[in-house]
């Protein structure tokens, strides 16, 4: 502007007070020409929209802007105290309001008419047209002179399309925070952001020593198990057809965070951007350096031509995390036309003559007849086999085959019949079941009270269909093995209390309609009447025995808060393991400072918060410090009466739990909205995150990586077993035992929690049933829980073994990582059918044989053959007897 390189015709405005003296051509910094500045015709306020536009004719990187008022040889009095910036770029096709990293769009301007004020822009602006928009809260007359600082944009990228970045943990978001294009549910499109801003991220994006406004500053990340980002696809749009010589990816490489360089990259080139017809250029990244420092990966593109580049990056581990993507290119010479839509040639069948038919007629007839005979024999065998199985299971009336197409089998689950057959023999305290005897293995499954289900879930029962595609074939992944047969040497590795042969199971038991100890099998994966294990506030809901959980005792006369005293007092009878009087304290809401939202439930939210000065109220549950982290589970203000009642039921359930290895409720906030409960939290976060941050001690560390020894892992597993042993002793069923539902504190102390189901980073661990309203952790669930909704302490034993597998693999991948959720459900069906096709998780590397034998015991098909948590805890204690903390 000041040098005159931008001609007058490229400077325009919305209006001017006098085009001849204060028009847009006179808005040049430090220049006194005619009136000395540009002055819009109207006075400026927060409601006016006047602008000065500069057309740069090609793409520039604008890194700063300077402004002045109208000096007018000492006669001027007008200047802009504040202003905004807008810019235009092809692809966006609209004016975009500039927002800096502090999320502010109003920029400080001048305080007098003669001093120029420079403002650096962070992030940078890449554009070919810039607008300066004066702004004022009060009505005032404004005149401006401006200058732009920057350089030509040599990359030529005008937009890129990529999946939306993901949350890495509760405190680290690997989103593209400065992206200026459009967004839909899973994709960013038509804009630019952090990947092209020229700002590289630090080596350790979760380190407390990271620079920038946040730990995750400068990085965008994608998880391998996300359905919309595997492989990771990005499309780059350039300003013209270019000749490309190289691509550069600045990647994070923190092995301890499950982050690695991509294993391979594929590049497709296109002129028009619709069709990518040529074979891709493939780059194999066989070397993954051990040092965890961020590094640049350079890929030669061999002078490929195009205006659009589509890139596929393949995952080496759990995450790909990028900071910058750049290309070395020059505008291509010549004329280029867009690709035409590929034409699929019609199928051409060779002419068939009468002679050729005659030659093959006899052979075809023989082959067809032979095939028909074989199919008939196979059909007779299958019908006979299935008839025998139906006779064995006919008395239960649960599974009835339905004839449909030849490509699939359907199983009708008669929900109404099960409901009618369930007749309680007795009722205690208004509930439908009595005390459960732990010594009776046939009485370990619970059903929520009828009043509990009716208030949240629909009460309409009907015949529903579970569709299983029996024609699908799938390979057994490397992390899956078939249940094995026992060896004589294997049979004495466990305590005598559960010393049973591996792989030999009696017929899995089905729910008996004549017994009222089992929950009615009204929960089957794939049905329209589905169990929802998620509570109203975002936690996994415990299945509990016959305790008085009526909502009326939680709030007086149907009010939305606890009684007007400081404490909610709950009296629990008929259990020697529970305190007879449990107090839930009313905590002052102003002592909870919310840090960030870590999850959301059906009717509420889960926040991580900092509690200050409540130590004397929750002693001895709190930490030594007066300030510590807690989880606040709150109900939406507009939640209905049913949700509020369930909230207080959840409070009562949690108030009964008193064990050092289970996260406990510290108090509630019920005197005003929103209703909230405060639960313990540990400083190291959940166990899955904690394991991802460490490596086995057998790994040769580089001085930065943190390691865990086998004894520490055993200590962690023993604590989880101890907490579950307590739940077993009070007949509580957790239903979502997993590493993500365990918290880690100082000295490797562990507490079991229940709110992972609400966290966005763990949504891929839950299988959404049909309508999506129900979420089930099928990869951790036993076969009877998946197929019949039969949750018990024995299904928790199954899930504990999967959690133990996670611990010994440092939670680097999900169980059955190579299988889809549908294949996992089908695997449960194979277990029920006992057809020899079922598989279990394989033995982790460095896992002692006795621990894997314990897992196999926990995965016995028959529930009564699985060990109790008391036995598991004793066994793990014996293995951890000589444990000493290693730091």
N, C-alpha and C positions, 0 to 999 in steps of 0.2 A: 504494500500500500504506500508506504513512505517513499520507496524508491521509484515508484511509477511503473513497475513491471506489470502490475494489474491495470489494464486500461480502464478509462471511465465507463465504457459501455458494459463492462463486467461488474459494475457496482450499481445496484438498484435498491429501491426502498418501497415501503408501503405508502408513504406520503411524505411531503416536505412542506415546511412553512412557506418557502420561496425557492423554487428550483434553481433560479439564477444565482442566488447568493448562499443558500444553506441547503443545497441539494445533495444527493448521495456522493457525487464526485468529489466533494470537499471534505469528506470524512477520513482524511489521511492524517495519521499521527504526526505531530510536530510540524505540520504544514499550516501556514496562515494564508489561505486562498479565499478571496471574496469574504463571505461571512465568517469563515474560519471553522466550520464544522457542518455536520448534518443535523438538522432540527426537524422532527416530525411536526405535522400540522396540528396535532392534538396534544393536549397536556397528558402526561403519563400517570396512570394509577394502576391498581391491581386488576382492574377490569378491562383495560385497553390492550390492544395488540398492535404495536407498531414495530417494524423491523427494518434493519439494514442488511442487504444480502450481497455476498461476495461470491462470484462464480470463478472457481479456480481452473476450470476447463479440463482438468485431469485430476487424478487422485493424489492427495497429499496427506502426510501425517502431520496433524496440527498438535503441537506440544504445549503451546501457550498463547496468550492473548494479552495485549496492552490496550488501555483506554485512556482518553483525555476528554475534558470538557471543552467548551467554546471560550477561548481566551479573547479573540476578536480585538487584538491590540489593546487590551485592557478594558474593552467595553463589554465583554461577555460576562454573563453571570450563570450560565446554564451548564450543568453536568449531570451525569447519571450516577446516583449512589449505588445502585445495584442493577444487574442485568442478567439475562439468561442466554444460553446458546442453543441453537437448533442446527441440525445438519441433515443432508440428503445424500443417499447413496443408492445406486442401482440395486435392485433386488428388494430393498425395503419399500421403495416407491412411496414414501411419505416422509414428512418432516419429523425427526426424532428429537425430543428434548434431552439435552445432555445432562447426565447425572454423574457426580463424582463418586469415589469409593466410600465417602462418608454419607452417600445417599442424599446429597443436597443438590438442588438444581438452580438455586439463586446464588449468583457470584457477587462478591463485594466489588464495587466500582471505585469511584473517585470521591474525594472530599473537597476538591477545589477545581478551578477551571484550567490550571496550567500544568499540574504535575501528572505525568503518565504513571499508571499503575499496572504492573505486570502480574499476571496470574498464570501459574503453571497448571496444566490440565493432567489429571490422573484419574481415570485412564486417558490415554491419548484418543484423538478423534481421527478417523480415516474417512475422508470425504472429498467430494469435488465442489460442494456448495455449502456455504456457512451463512447462518443468519445470527445477527446480534439483536436481542430483544430487550430494550430498556424496561426496567421494572421499578415500581415504587408503591409502598403501602399508602402514602398520602399523595394527593394530586399535586403535581409540580411540572414545570417546564423543563425539558431535557434536550441537550445537544451532545453529540458524541463525535470523537475521532478515534479510530481503531487501527491496530496493526496485528497481523497474524504471524506466528513463529512456527516453523516446521521445515519439512523437507519432502521431496517427492517420494511417493509410495512405490518402491521398486518391486515389491512382491507381486503386486497386481491382483491379490485376492480381494474380491468385493463381498464375499459371504461364504460361510460354511454351514453345513447341516450335520448334526450329530445328535446322539441320544443325550437326554438331560443327565447331568452328573448326579452322583448319588451320595447319600450320607454314609460316611465311613464309620462313625461312632456317634455317641450321644453328644459329643462336643465338637466334632470335626465334620464339616459339610464340604464335600468336594464338588460343589456346584460351579457352573460357569456364571459367576456373579455379575459380570459386566456385559453379558451378551445383550445386544441391542435389537435383535430380530424378533421373530414370532416364536411362540411356544404352543405346543399342544400337550396332550397327556404324557407323552414320552419323548418328544423330539424338539430340538431347537432348529429353526430354519430361517434363511434369508437374512442373516446378520453376522456380526463379528463380535468377538469377546476376548476372554483371557488367552486363548490359544494363539492369538495374533497381536497381542499388545506389547510384545518385546520385553516383558518383565518375567524373568525366570524365577522359579520357586526355589526355596532352600532345600538342602539335602534331606532333612528330617521334618516332614510336615506336621508331625505330632509332638515334636520336641518343644519343651518349654523355652528353649533358646532360639526358636525360629524368629526371624525378623518379619516385619510387616504388620498390618493391622490384626492378623489372626494367625493361628497355627497353620491353617490350611491355605494361607495366602499364596496365590500364584498357581495353584494346582487344580486340575479337573480330573475326576476319577470315575471309573465304571467297574461294576462288579461282574464277575464271570457268570454267575448264576441268574442274572437278570435276563428275562425273556427277550427284551428289546435291544440288548447290546452284546450278543454273542453270536457271531464275531462282532467286534466293534466296527461299525460302519460309519464313515465320514465322507461327505461330498464337498469338494472345494470348487467354487465358481470364480473365474478370473475375468478381468476386464476385457481381455481380447484373447484370440487364439495364440498360444505360446509354445515355444520349444523348451522342453524341460530337461535339465541335466541332472538334478539331484533333489532329494527330499530330506528334511531334517526333522527329527522328533526328539524333543528334550524330555526324557523319561525319568520317573522316580524308580528306585530300585531297592526299596527297603524289604529285604527278605523277612525280617522279623514281623512285619506288618502284613505278610502274605501279598506283597506288591513286588512284581518283577517286570523286566523288559518283555515286550511282546515276543512271541516265538516265531511269528512269520507275518509278512505283509503282502497283500495283493493290490495292484494298481490297475485300474481301467481308465481309459482316456476317451473323451467324447468331444465333438464339436458343438452339438446342440444340447447336450445334457439329458436327452430322453433315452437314447439307445447307446449302449456300450457293447459294440459288436466284436471287437478284436479280443483275442486271448489276453488274459491279464499278465502283467509283469509280476513275477513272484520273487520275493526276497525271504530267505531262510535265515533266521537269527539263531544259529546253533549255540552261540556262546552267551552265557548269562554270568557276567562278572560277579565274583563274591563280594567285593567291597560294596557297601550300601550307598555310596554317594550317587547323586543324580548324575546322569550322563546323556550325551547327545548320540543318537543313532543316525548315521548318514547312509542313505540308500541311493545308488546310481539309477537314474531313469533313462539313460541311453537315448537322449534327444527325442523322446516321444512327443507327439503333437496333440494338442487339445485345448479346449476352453474350460472343460470340466474334468476333474479327477475324482474318481470314486476309490476309496481306500478301505480295505478290510484288514483289521489287526486281530491276530489270534492270541488267546490268553496262554501264558505259561503257568500262571498260578491263579490266585483268587481275584486279583485286581490289575488293571492297567491304569496308571496315573500319569497324565501328561501336563506339561506346563506350556510348551511352545511347539508350534508346527510351522515350518517355513519351506519354501521351494526356491531353487535356483533356476531362473528361466529368463528368456528374452522373447519379445514379440516375434511371432513366426512370419516369414515373408511368403506371400502368395495369396491366392484366393481359395477359400474353403467353403464347403457347403455342409449343411447339417445332414446327419445320417438319416436314411429312410428306414421306416419301420420294417423289421425283418419279415420276409415273406416265407411262410411255412409251405414247402412244396406239397401238393396233394398226393395222397397215397395212390400209387399205381400198382394194380394187381396184374400179374401176368395172365395172358389169355389161356383159358383152359379148353382144350379140344376134347372131342369125344374119344379119340384114341388114347389120350393120356389118362382119362377117367377109367377107361377099360383096363389099362395096365395096372393101376393101383387099387382097383375096386376090391379085389379079394383081400389084399393086405389090410386095407382100412377096416373092412368089416370084421376081420379076425381081431384086430387091435381093439376096436370098440367093444366087441363082445367080451374080450378078456378084461378090459377095464371095468365094464359093468359088473361082471361076476365078482371081481375083487372089491368093488365098492359095496356090493350087497353083503358080502361076507364081513367086511369091516363094520357096516351098519348094524348087522345082527349082533356082532360082538359088543359094540358100544351100547346098544339098547339093552342087552342082557346085563352088562356091567352096571349101567345106570339104574336099571330096575332093582337090582340087589341093594344098591346104595339108598334108593328111595325107601325101600322097605325098612331099612335100618333107621332112617330119620323121619319116617312118616308120622310117628307119634308126636313129634315136636311141632309139626305144622308151620315151620318157619320158612323154609325154602321150597318153592314150587316152580318147576321149569315152565316157561311159557313158549309156545311155538311161534317163531317169527321168521324172519328171513334166514337164508342159509348162511349168511355172513356173520351173524352174531348170535349170542345166547343171551337171554334175559332172565333175570331172577325176580319173581314177584315177592315182595315182602309185605305180608298182610298185617299192617299196623293195627287195624281195628280188631282183628282177631286176637292179637297179643294183648291188647288193652282189656278186652272183655275177659280173657282167661286169667288175668291177674287179679286174684281175690285175696286181699290181706286177711290173715287169720286173727290178727290182733292189732291194736293201736295203743300207743302210749303217748300221753301228753298231746293228743290230737294228731300225731304223726302216724305214718303207715308202716313203720317198722320198729322193732325192738332192738335191744342191745345185741350186737354181733359178737359171737364167740370166736376169738382168734384161732382157737384150736380146731375149728371146723372149717376145712378148706372149701367146702361147698357154700359157705355163707360169707364170702368176702367181697361181693359186688353190691353196690349201693345204687339207689335211685333217688333223685331229688324229690322232696315232698311234693304232693300234687299241687298244693297252693303255690309252691315256688315256681313250678313250670307254667302254671296257668297264667301267672301275672306277666310273663315275658314272652313265652312262646305260644304259637297257635295251638289250639286244642282240637283241631280238625284232623282226623285220621282217615287215611284212605289207602287203597292198594297202590304202591309205588314201585317203580321198576329200576333196577340197578343194571345198567348196560355194560356188558363185558365183551370186547371184541376178541373172540377166540381165534380168529384167523391171523392175528398179528404174531409175527415171530420177532424175537429180540435176542440179541447176544447177551450172554452173561458177562457183566463188566468185571474188570480185574479186581475190584474191591469187593466182589461178592463170591461166596463159596456155598456149595450145597451142604446141608447138615451132614455131619460125618458120623460114622459108626464108632463105637467106643473101642478102646484098646484096654487090655488088662492093666497096663501100667498107668492108665489115666484115672483109675477108679478110686484112688486114695489121696488125691491131691487136695480135696476139699474136706471140711470138717464132717464127721459122721452124720451130723444132723441133716445134711442134704447130699449125701454121697449116693448119686444115682447115675446109671449109665447114660452117656451122651448119645443122642440120636435115636434112642428107643423110647417111643411114647405110646401111650394108650390112645384110643380114639379121642380126639378133642371133644370135651363136653359141650353140649348145647344148652341154652336156657330151657329149663323145664317149666312148662306153664303151671304145673301143679305146685311148684315151689314158689313161695313169696319172698324168698331171700334174694333173688336176683331182680335186677331192674328189667322191666319189660324191654324187649329189643326194639325200641322205637327209634333207634339211631343207626342208620346204615349209610356209609359213604355213598353219595350219589342219589339219595332219596330226597323227596320234597319236604319231608318232615325231618329236619336234621337237628342233631344236638349242637348247641352252641356252648362251648366250654368257656367263652369269654364273658366275664362279669360286666356290669354296667359301667364301671369306672376304668376299664382297660386292663384288668388282670385276668389271669386264668382262675376260674371259679372252682374251689375245692368241692369234691363230692363228700358229703358228710353223713354220719349215721343219725340215729334218732335223737337230735337235740332240738330244744325249743327255739326255733329261729323265727318266730312270728314277728312280723313287722310292727305289730302294735306295741311290743315291749321296747322297741327301739325308739319310738317317738310317741309322745303323749298326745292322745286324741287325734292321731293322724297328722300332727304338725310335721314340718319339714326339718326340724332340728331336734336335738336331744333335749331332755328335760332341762329346766332352768338352773340346774346345779352345774358345778364346774366339771363333774365327772359323770360319765355314763357307767353305771354299775350293772354287770351281767352276772347272774347266778347260774352256775352249771351243776347239774346233778347227775348221778348214775355213772360217774367216771372218776376213778381214783387218780388218773393221770392228769386231770385238769384241775386248776385252782378253783375252789368253790366260789370265790368272788373275784372277778376280774374288772379292774377299773380302766376305762378309756378316758383319758383326760381331755378336756376342752383346752386347746392351745391357742394362744393369741395369734391371730392371722398376720398381724404386722411384723411378727418375728420371722416370718418366712419370706425370703427374697427369692423370687422365681428367677432361675438362670436361663433355662431353655426348655422347650417342649420336646420330650423324647418319645411320645407316643400318643395314640388316640384310641379310645374304645367306642362301644356302641353309643353310649350316652354321656361320655365324659372324656377327660384328657389326663395325661400323665406328664408331670413336669419334674425336672431336677431342680432342687431349691437349696438355698443355704439357710440353715436354721441358726438363729443368733439368740443367745441368752435364755435358752429353755432347758439348760442342763439340770437345774434344780427341780424342774417339773417332770422330767422323764428319767431321772436317776433310778436305777443304775444302767439304763439301756444305752444312754448316749456315750459318746467318746469323751476322753479327758478334756479336750478343747471345748471352749464355750461356743465356738462356731464350727459346724460340721454339716455335711451334705445329707439331705433327706430326699425322699420321693414324695411328691404331693399328688394324690389321685383325687381329682375333683369331678363333680357332676356338672353337666351343662345347666345353665340357669333355666332353660326352657324344658328341662326333662320332666316327664309326666309323673303322676303319682306312683305308678307301678315301678318305674325306675328308682324313685326315691326309696320306696320300701325295700327294693333289692339292695340298694346302697347300704342301708342300715343292717340288713341281713349279712352283707359281706363284712361290715364292721364287726358284727357279733362273731362271725366265724373266725376272723383273724384275731379277735381279742382272746380267744380260747387257746391260742398257740403260744406256748412259753418254752422255747428251746434255744440254746445258744447257737445252733446251726440253722436256724430258720429266721428270716427277716421278719421282724415283729412290728406291729402297729404301735406307734408312739403316742398318737392322739388324734383328735378330730377338730375340725372347725365347722360348727353347725349353727352358730348363732346368727349368721347372715349368709347370703349367697356369695359364691357357689359353695355347696356342701363339699367338704374335702376331708380326706384322711391322710395322715402323715405316717410314712413307713420308713424303716431303716434303709440306709444306703451305705456302701463302702467306697472308699476313696479310689480303689483300683478298677472300679467298674465291674462289668460282668465277666464271667470266667472265659467265655469265648474270646472276647477282646484281649483279656490278660494272656491267654495261651498264644494268641496270634502275635503278641509282642515278644515272645520268647522262642528260643530254640532248644533242642536237647543238649545236655551237657557234653554229649559225644561229638557235637558239631565244633569244628575248629573256629572259635570266635575271632573276630577282627578287632577286638578291643571296644567295639560299640555295641554289638549284639548282647542281649541278656539271655541267660540260659537257665534251665530248670533241670534238676537231677531226678532220677527215678523215685527216690525217697520222697521228694517234695510232691510229686504227682500222686504217690500213694497216700500221703498225708491229706491232700485235697480230696481224693476219692473217699477216704475213711470218714471225713467230716460230712460229706454229702450223704453217705450211708447212715451216719448217725442221725442226721436230721430226718431222713425218711423212716428210720426205725422208730423215731418218736411219733411221726404221723401214723405209722402202722399201729402203734400201741393205743392211739386214741381213735382208730378206725377212720382216719381221714385219708382221702385219695387225692393226690396232687393233680394228676392227669396231664401235666406238661413238664415232666422232668427232662432237663436238657442243660447243656453248659451255658446257654444264653440266659437261663433262669437261675443262675448261681452268682453271687456277688463275692468279690475277693477284697480282703482288707489287709491290714498290717500283719506281718508274721505269717502270711499265707492262710489266714483265717477265712473261712467260707461260710456263707449263709445262703440258704435256698430262698428264692423270691418267686414272684408270680406275674410280672408285668411285661415279659418279653413279647407276648402276643400282640401288644399294642404298639411296639416300636417298628418304625418304617423300615429300618435296615434288616429286620428279620421277617418281613412279610413273605419272602420267598420260601421260608421254612414251613409255611402253613398252606395246606391244601384247601382251596375255597370250594365248598360243596355247592354245585348247581347254581343257585341264585346268587352266591357270593356272600350271603349273610352269615354263614357258618364257616369257621376256620379250624382245621384239625392238623396237628403235627404228625402226619401219617408216617414219616420216616422214623419216628421215635415210638410209634404206637404198636402194641401187640396185635396179632391177627384178629383176636376176638373183639378188641376195641374198635378196629377198623370196620369189620363186617357186621358186628351186632351191637356196637355201642356199649360193650360190657367193660366198664372201667372198674378196676379193683386194685388192692395193694399189689396183686400179682401182675397187673398190667404196668404198674409203677416199677416193679422189679425189672420187667422187660426194658422199659425206658431208661432205667438206671444203667443197664448194661450198655445201651447205645451211648449214654453219656460217658461211661468209662472208656468206651472206644474213642469218643471225641477227645478225652483227656490224653490218652496215650498217642493220639495222632496230632496233638497240639491244635486241634480244631481247624486244620488247614483246609478241609473241605467238608461238605455236608455228607451225612450217611447216604449210601447209594448215589453218589454224585453223578454217575453216568446213567442213571435211570430217571425217567420222568415220574411225576407223582402218580400218573395212571399205571405205570409199570409197577410201582411200589404197591399200589392197591391190588393189582393183579397177582403180585407175589403173595399177598395175604390170602388170596383165594386159593392159590396153589397149596399153601399150608393147610387150609381147612380141608381141601380135597385129598391131601396126602398123596399127591400124584407123582412125587419125586422131582418136581420141577422147582420147588421152593429153594431160595438161596438165603444165606445169612451174610453179614459183613465178614470180611476176611481178617485174619490176625494182623494187627498193626506191626510195623517194623519195631524192633527193640522191645516188643511186648513179651513178658515172660509167659511160658506155656500155662502156668497155673492160673494166671489172670485171664487168659483167653478161655481156658476151661470153665472158669467162673462165668464168663459171658455166655458161653454155650448153655450152661445150666440155667441161666436166667432166660434164655430163649427157647426153653423147652415148650413144645406145642401144648401140652396139657398143663393147665395152670397149677394144679396140685403138685406137679413135679418141680416147680420152680422154688428156689430157696426163699425163706423169709428174710426181711431186712435185718432181723436180729442175727441170723446166721451169717449173712453177708458182712455185717459190721464186725462180728467176732473174727471172721476170716481175714478181713483187711487189717484189723487191729494186730493180728498175729504177724502180718507181713510188715507192719509199720512199728513194731515194738522197739526197734533200735533206731527209730528216726531221730535225727537231730537237724535243726533248722540250718540251712545253708544259705548264705547271703552272697 
